[in-house]
Amino acid sequence: MDRIYLDNNATTIVDPRVKEAMEPFFCQQYGNPNSLHGFGTEVHPAMRLAMDRLYAGIGAGNADDIIVTSCACEGNNHVLKGVYFDLVRSGPKSEILTTQVEHPCVRNTCAFLESLGAKVIYMPVNADGVVDGETLRRFIHPDRTALVSVMWANNETGLIFPVRELGEICRENSVLFHSDAVQAIGKIPVDVNRVPVDFLTFSAHKFHGPKGVGGLFIRKGLKLTPLIHGGEQMGGRRAGTVNVPYFVGMGLAMEMAVDNLAYEDRAVRRLRDRLEDAILAIPDTLVVGERERRTPNTILASFRGIEGEAMIWDLNANGVAASTGSACASESLEPNPTFAAMCISDELAHTSIRFSLSRFSTEEEIDQAAAVIRRSAQRLRAISSTYKNSK
């Protein structure tokens, strides 16, 4: 059996058409885009096309800014640290609001800002695993709150946050709103015309683009202290020579991701549900979050009595790649903050496996993976004293 990849929330395969579009900019059109000679200027049309594709992909206007970054981690750092320096360090505002279930790059950046004296409030999620408008209204204050940072969709559960409602509440209170849309783009519509978001971050490798490039959307008229100082690239907002081939690849990947949204919602969701049904047919299993509230590709399943790490090893040995949650925290043995915030017991938290599909997943792969998962659960429970004692 060929290997089956079900860890697309960690990273995705580069679409072959994206790779092909990037090729000329390594050894043929390799000039520095800031150079005035022909080697530099000849890459400008491809860069303009890539930027147009990014703007169109998220519904941004030409007066808005999209900064090309190295990844969404950089973009999230840029927003949080920029707002800290602009509004919090010396006033006029004192607080940053975020959630208890953010990606480590947001959570750990907030912890760093706390070490500098910032006040960060971590809002709890509700019974559905998200922060709702009622919760935000309890914590937001127009005189104190500088920024609200809430992910568009959770990287572990796939649960989708009510970002439009949250953004509208921020607007009502004259508070800046940032959303990490890494796990949303390419899976569900992301439109900054419909959602009043001031800052939005994304990463190309999550939607079949290359690793090492991402984007930061900044709403028209907003200022943000740069994270990286140096030259005048990106209008002085982000110094450093632009990674032209990766930028070009990200632009095409974004366009293709948006073009495939209907396929994601129809075909990928159908395959996700097929795999989920097979998992739930295994005794003593559960899946976190209602299907309709999740991105169409994500399953977070718990197998009672089986350590998540043990099952990952067993699945890998039998040709199926999955994960225990966030790839950025996969080596940590600390309690999972997402599960703790959702009041999921430690027992279940340690037995969770995330399966995440893509538009390259096939029905044959899903059926083969389901059989492997079923046999793995049987093997591991046969030697699990925890499972036997719980019966």
Beta strands, then each sheet from edge to edge (+ up, - down):
strand 1: 4-5
strand 2: 65-69
strand 3: 95-99
strand 4: 119-123
strand 5: 145-149
strand 6: 176-180
strand 7: 199-203
strand 8: 214-218
strand 9: 285-287
strand 10: 298-303
strand 11: 320-321
strand 12: 352-356
sheet 1: 1+ 11+
sheet 2: 2+ 8- 7+ 6+ 5+ 3+ 4+
sheet 3: 9+ 10- 12+
end
